[in-house]
Every structure is written in C-alpha cells, then in structure tokens.
C-alpha cells in the first residue's frame, strides 16, 4: 500500500464525520426555518402575549396599554423578531435531537447515560429561567420604570397659556413596540442562559474539570463575577440587578451541591470497583511532606554561631564516624 493510499484511508472517517455534521446542521436549520414561518403567521398573538406584563402594570395604574410604531418598517421587524424567538423555541426539540444523533454514535453506553440527562435538563432550565423572567422579573422592572411618569390635572399635557397658572407637566408612557420587545427578549434570554449554570457546572464536574472544593474556594470571585454579569445583562435598575444576583448566586450554590454529589457517586463507584486508593495517596503525600521538611534548611539555624561551633566540635570528636 502506497503512502498516498494510507493518507486517503485515514482521512476517510474525517470526511464522513464532516458530511454527517453538514447533514445534521442543514436539518437543524430547516427545522428552525419551519418553526419561524409557523410563528410568523401567528406573530400578532405571540406579541400580544409578550405584552401582558406591561399591560398589567399599566392597567393597575389606570392607563391604557398602547404601543406605537415610530417608523414604517418597525411593525415588520417586530414580527421578524417574534418569529425568530418563537421559531427557535418551537424547533429546539428537533435541533437538540439532531445534535444528539450526531454525538451519540461516538459515545460509550455509560457516556450516553451520563450525557443524555444534561441534554434534557438544559432546555428545561432555560424555560424555567425564561418563565421566571417573564412572570416575576419583567413585571417588577416595568413597574419600577413606569413609576417615573408624572401626570397633570386629569392626566392632560401642559396646556397653552400662562405657565404659572397651568397644570403640572404630564409625562406619560407611549412606548415603541420594538423597544419594548427588545427589552423583554433581553430579560428572557439573559435569565434563560443564567439558569444553565447548574447544568454546565455539573457536567464539568462529571467530566472532572471542576470540583466542589475548587468552586467553594473561588466563591468570592464568583460573587464579583455575578455582580458584573447582573450589571451588564439587565437594565440599570437596582431591583432587577439584585434579583438576578440572588438567583444566579443561589444557582451557583446549587451547582456546588450537585458537583459534590457527583464526586461522591464517582467515589462510591470506584470503591466498588476496587480502584479507589485514598489511604495510599494520603500516606504518600505525608511521606513527601516529611521528606521535604527534613531536607529544608532553616536560615536562622544556618547563620547561628553556636550551631557552627557545635559542628566543629563534632568534626574534632574521634568518636564521630565520617559518613563520606
């Protein structure tokens, strides 16, 4: 067999994998486009559903829920954004199935059993985070934002005439539909991704990339990182940032608990198989520490003249045996 034939034979599996990956990606994109088209046909009901938090807050203040288009093309782009979000959510099970069918043939039976629960838990946690953002965080945020409105007598705007005798200026909310949708989607996506933290860290713990002890040791750095994340992905209001910080930090502590359980389960499995040598490793570490402490020199004793005199007396003593 010539070297060129060997190269061609070794490259054949890679070509097959790339072909399979291309096929799965094409099917996933087609599924997303189908879901997007379906959602585009019902974009108006979906948008009305997404405006429920805002309308509830306005209704509690005795205001009408009216959003406006500030440009002619804004209505079309609102429908496109609604279709993108709805199409991804609708097609996600099919996309996840294509991902699994590409990865599964290269996994062992035990690896499939370990990876499949995380593939199921990931969309569940995303939907849980999205629901928490939509039903809890978004109403609180809009109630905070709309609290800065000011109303004249009867809610009218500043009338013409003498400003001294006029009613106070009325500044009321007349929101852009596109701006409202952008902010709501930002809430949903941000909390949905943050709720992936336990899934990600637990999967990394199962792979041996992180440990519960290590996550606990970097807890103070995690707090700073979560604070920065809350400031970046949420609007500049304290209420939303505090809620996101509390939720993500709670998820971080839950992740430490889950990683600890994974480590305990792995230890029990290794003990059953007779592959756990904790005592031997501890004894080896203690021996190495003792050897290092014996060979270490104390700089205070090294420079002590009394110790030098003691060493000279030992050299002059005929009873001392020269080890050299």
C-alpha positions as CSV (number, residue, x, y, z in Angstrom):
1,X,0.0,0.0,0.0
2,X,1.4,3.4,-1.0
3,X,1.7,6.3,1.5
4,X,-0.9,8.2,-0.5
5,X,-3.4,5.3,0.0
6,X,-2.7,5.4,3.7
7,X,-3.4,9.1,3.8
8,X,-6.6,8.6,1.9
9,X,-7.8,5.8,4.2
10,X,-7.0,7.8,7.3
11,X,-8.9,10.9,6.0
12,X,-12.0,8.9,5.1
13,X,-13.5,8.9,8.6
14,X,-13.0,12.6,8.9
15,X,-14.8,13.2,5.6
16,X,-17.6,11.0,6.8
17,X,-17.9,12.9,10.1
18,X,-17.9,16.3,8.3
19,X,-20.6,15.0,5.9
20,X,-22.7,13.9,8.8
21,X,-22.2,17.2,10.6
22,X,-23.3,19.1,7.5
23,X,-26.3,16.9,7.1
24,X,-27.4,17.5,10.8
25,X,-26.8,21.2,10.5
26,X,-28.9,21.5,7.4
27,X,-31.7,19.6,9.0
28,X,-31.5,21.8,12.2
29,X,-31.6,25.0,10.1
30,X,-34.5,23.7,8.1
31,X,-36.4,22.9,11.3
32,X,-35.7,26.4,12.6
33,X,-36.9,28.0,9.4
34,X,-40.1,25.9,9.5
35,X,-40.7,26.9,13.1
36,X,-40.0,30.6,12.2
37,X,-42.5,30.5,9.3
38,X,-45.2,29.0,11.6
39,X,-44.6,31.7,14.3
40,X,-44.6,34.4,11.6
41,X,-48.2,33.5,10.7
42,X,-49.2,34.0,14.4
43,X,-46.8,36.8,15.2
44,X,-49.6,39.1,16.4
45,X,-51.0,36.8,19.1
46,X,-47.5,36.0,20.3
47,X,-46.6,39.7,20.6
48,X,-49.9,40.3,22.5
49,X,-48.9,37.6,24.9
50,X,-45.4,39.1,25.4
51,X,-47.0,42.5,26.2
52,X,-49.0,41.0,29.1
53,X,-46.6,42.2,31.9
54,X,-46.6,45.7,30.6
55,X,-50.4,45.8,30.1
56,X,-50.9,44.5,33.6
57,X,-48.7,47.2,35.1
58,X,-50.4,49.9,33.1
59,X,-53.9,48.6,34.0
60,X,-53.0,48.8,37.7
61,X,-52.2,52.5,37.2
62,X,-55.4,53.1,35.3
63,X,-53.7,53.6,31.9
64,X,-54.3,52.1,28.5
65,X,-51.8,49.6,27.1
66,X,-50.9,51.4,23.8
67,X,-47.6,50.8,22.0
68,X,-46.7,52.7,18.9
69,X,-44.6,52.3,15.7
70,X,-42.1,55.1,15.3
71,X,-41.1,54.1,11.8
72,X,-43.0,52.5,8.9
73,X,-40.9,49.3,8.9
74,X,-41.0,48.8,12.6
75,X,-44.1,46.5,12.5
76,X,-42.3,44.2,10.1
77,X,-39.2,43.9,12.2
78,X,-41.3,43.3,15.3
79,X,-42.9,40.3,13.5
80,X,-39.5,39.0,12.4
81,X,-38.1,39.2,16.0
82,X,-41.1,37.5,17.4
83,X,-40.7,34.8,14.7
84,X,-37.0,34.3,15.5
85,X,-37.7,33.8,19.2
86,X,-40.8,31.6,18.7
87,X,-39.2,29.6,15.9
88,X,-36.1,28.8,18.0
89,X,-38.3,27.7,20.9
90,X,-40.6,25.7,18.7
91,X,-37.8,24.0,16.8
92,X,-35.4,23.4,19.8
93,X,-36.5,19.8,20.5
94,X,-35.8,18.9,16.9
95,X,-32.5,20.8,16.9
96,X,-31.4,19.0,20.1
97,X,-32.4,15.7,18.6
98,X,-30.1,16.4,15.6
99,X,-27.3,17.3,17.9
100,X,-27.8,14.1,19.9
101,X,-28.0,11.9,16.8
102,X,-24.6,13.3,15.7
103,X,-22.8,12.9,19.0
104,X,-24.4,9.7,20.3
105,X,-22.6,7.2,17.9
106,X,-19.2,8.3,19.2
107,X,-20.2,7.7,22.9
108,X,-20.0,4.6,25.0
109,X,-23.1,3.3,26.7
110,X,-22.1,4.8,30.1
111,X,-21.3,8.1,28.4
112,X,-24.7,8.2,26.7
113,X,-26.3,7.6,30.1
114,X,-24.3,10.5,31.6
115,X,-24.8,13.0,28.8
116,X,-28.5,12.4,28.0
117,X,-29.9,13.8,31.3
118,X,-28.0,17.0,30.8
119,X,-29.3,17.4,27.3
120,X,-32.8,17.0,28.7
121,X,-32.2,19.3,31.7
122,X,-30.7,22.2,29.6
123,X,-34.0,23.2,27.8
124,X,-36.0,22.6,31.0
125,X,-33.7,25.0,32.9
126,X,-33.8,27.6,30.0
127,X,-37.6,27.5,30.0
128,X,-37.6,27.8,33.8
129,X,-35.4,30.8,33.7
130,X,-37.5,32.4,30.8
131,X,-40.7,31.8,32.8
132,X,-39.1,33.3,35.9
133,X,-38.1,36.4,33.9
134,X,-41.4,36.8,32.2
135,X,-43.7,36.3,35.2
136,X,-41.6,37.7,38.0
137,X,-38.8,39.9,36.9
138,X,-40.4,41.7,34.0
139,X,-43.5,43.0,35.9
140,X,-41.3,44.3,38.7
141,X,-38.9,46.0,36.2
142,X,-41.7,47.7,34.3
143,X,-43.5,48.8,37.5
144,X,-40.2,50.4,38.5
145,X,-39.7,52.1,35.1
146,X,-43.3,53.4,34.9
147,X,-43.1,54.9,38.3
148,X,-41.2,57.9,36.9
149,X,-44.3,59.1,35.0
150,X,-45.9,62.3,36.1
151,X,-49.4,63.4,35.4
152,X,-51.0,66.8,35.2
153,X,-54.5,67.6,36.4
154,X,-56.6,64.9,34.9
155,X,-53.6,63.5,33.2
156,X,-53.5,66.1,30.4
157,X,-50.4,67.6,28.9
158,X,-49.2,71.1,29.6
159,X,-51.9,73.5,28.1
160,X,-51.2,76.7,26.2
161,X,-51.4,79.9,28.1
162,X,-49.8,81.3,31.3
163,X,-47.3,78.7,32.6
164,X,-47.7,80.0,36.1
165,X,-51.5,79.2,36.1
166,X,-51.0,75.9,34.1
167,X,-51.3,72.4,35.5
168,X,-48.1,70.5,36.1
169,X,-46.5,68.9,33.0
170,X,-47.8,65.4,32.2
171,X,-45.2,62.9,31.1
172,X,-46.8,59.5,30.3
173,X,-45.5,56.3,28.7
174,X,-46.0,55.9,24.9
175,X,-43.7,53.1,24.2
176,X,-42.2,51.8,21.0
177,X,-43.3,48.3,20.2
178,X,-39.8,47.4,19.0
179,X,-38.0,48.8,22.1
180,X,-40.4,47.0,24.4
181,X,-39.9,43.7,22.6
182,X,-36.1,44.1,22.6
183,X,-36.1,44.7,26.4
184,X,-38.4,41.8,27.1
185,X,-36.4,39.4,24.9
186,X,-33.2,40.6,26.7
187,X,-34.8,39.6,30.0
188,X,-36.0,36.2,28.8
189,X,-32.7,35.3,27.1
190,X,-30.5,36.6,30.0
191,X,-32.3,34.6,32.7
192,X,-32.7,31.6,30.5
193,X,-28.9,31.4,30.0
194,X,-28.2,32.1,33.6
195,X,-30.3,29.2,34.6
196,X,-27.9,27.0,32.6
197,X,-25.3,27.4,35.3
198,X,-26.1,24.3,37.3
199,X,-26.3,22.2,34.2
200,X,-22.9,23.5,32.9
201,X,-21.0,23.2,36.2
202,X,-22.5,19.7,37.0
203,X,-21.5,18.5,33.5
204,X,-18.0,19.9,34.0
205,X,-17.8,18.2,37.5
206,X,-18.8,14.9,36.0
207,X,-16.0,15.3,33.4
208,X,-13.6,16.1,36.2
209,X,-12.9,19.6,35.0
210,X,-14.1,21.3,38.3
211,X,-14.6,20.1,41.9
212,X,-16.9,21.2,44.7
213,X,-13.9,22.2,46.8
214,X,-12.5,24.3,44.0
215,X,-15.8,26.0,43.4
216,X,-16.1,26.8,47.1
217,X,-12.6,28.3,47.2
218,X,-13.4,30.7,44.4
219,X,-16.7,31.7,45.8
220,X,-15.7,35.3,46.5
221,X,-14.5,35.7,42.9
222,X,-17.8,34.2,41.7
223,X,-19.7,36.8,43.7
224,X,-17.8,39.6,41.9
225,X,-18.4,37.9,38.5
226,X,-22.1,37.6,39.2
227,X,-22.4,41.2,40.2
228,X,-20.7,42.3,36.9
229,X,-23.0,39.9,35.0
230,X,-26.1,41.4,36.6
231,X,-24.9,44.9,35.7
232,X,-24.3,44.0,32.1
233,X,-27.3,41.9,31.1
234,X,-30.0,43.8,33.0
235,X,-31.3,47.4,32.7
236,X,-29.9,50.0,35.1
237,X,-32.3,49.5,37.9
238,X,-31.3,48.1,41.2
239,X,-34.3,45.8,41.7
240,X,-33.6,43.7,38.6
241,X,-29.9,43.5,39.3
242,X,-30.5,42.4,42.9
243,X,-32.9,39.7,41.7
244,X,-30.6,38.4,39.1
245,X,-27.7,38.4,41.6
246,X,-29.7,36.5,44.2
247,X,-30.9,34.0,41.6
248,X,-27.6,33.3,40.0
249,X,-25.7,33.1,43.3
250,X,-28.3,30.6,44.5
251,X,-27.8,28.6,41.3
252,X,-24.0,28.7,42.0
253,X,-24.5,27.2,45.5
254,X,-26.8,24.6,44.0
255,X,-24.1,23.8,41.5
256,X,-21.6,23.2,44.2
257,X,-24.1,20.8,45.9
258,X,-24.7,18.9,42.7
259,X,-20.9,18.6,41.9
260,X,-20.3,17.3,45.4
261,X,-23.0,14.6,44.8
262,X,-21.4,13.7,41.5
263,X,-18.0,13.4,43.2
264,X,-19.5,11.2,46.0
265,X,-21.2,9.0,43.5
266,X,-17.9,8.6,41.5
267,X,-16.0,7.7,44.7
268,X,-18.6,5.1,45.6
269,X,-18.4,3.6,42.1
270,X,-14.5,3.5,42.3
271,X,-14.7,1.9,45.7
272,X,-17.0,-0.8,44.4
273,X,-14.6,-1.5,41.5
274,X,-11.5,-1.5,43.8
275,X,-9.9,1.4,42.1
276,X,-10.0,4.0,45.0
277,X,-6.7,4.3,46.8
278,X,-7.3,7.3,49.1
279,X,-5.3,6.0,52.0
280,X,-2.3,5.2,49.9
281,X,-2.4,8.6,48.3
282,X,-2.6,10.3,51.7
283,X,0.3,8.3,53.1
284,X,2.4,9.1,50.0
285,X,1.6,12.8,50.4
286,X,2.5,12.7,54.1
287,X,5.8,10.9,53.3
288,X,6.7,13.5,50.7
289,X,5.8,16.4,53.1
290,X,8.0,14.8,55.8
291,X,10.9,14.4,53.4
292,X,10.6,17.9,52.2
293,X,10.6,19.2,55.8
294,X,13.7,17.1,56.7
295,X,15.7,18.4,53.7
296,X,14.6,22.0,54.2
297,X,17.3,24.2,55.9
298,X,16.4,26.8,58.5
299,X,18.2,30.1,57.6
300,X,18.2,31.1,61.3
301,X,20.0,28.0,62.4
302,X,22.3,28.1,59.4
303,X,23.7,31.5,60.5
304,X,23.8,30.8,64.2
305,X,27.5,30.8,65.5
306,X,26.6,28.3,68.3
307,X,25.5,25.8,65.6
308,X,28.8,26.4,63.8
309,X,30.8,25.7,67.0
310,X,28.7,22.6,67.6
311,X,29.5,21.4,64.1
312,X,33.3,22.0,64.6
313,X,33.2,20.0,67.9
314,X,31.5,17.1,66.1
315,X,34.3,17.2,63.4
316,X,37.0,17.1,66.1
317,X,35.4,14.3,68.0
318,X,37.2,11.0,67.1
319,X,34.1,9.1,68.0
320,X,32.1,10.6,65.2
321,X,32.1,8.5,62.0
322,X,32.6,10.2,58.7
323,X,29.8,9.2,56.5
324,X,31.7,10.3,53.4
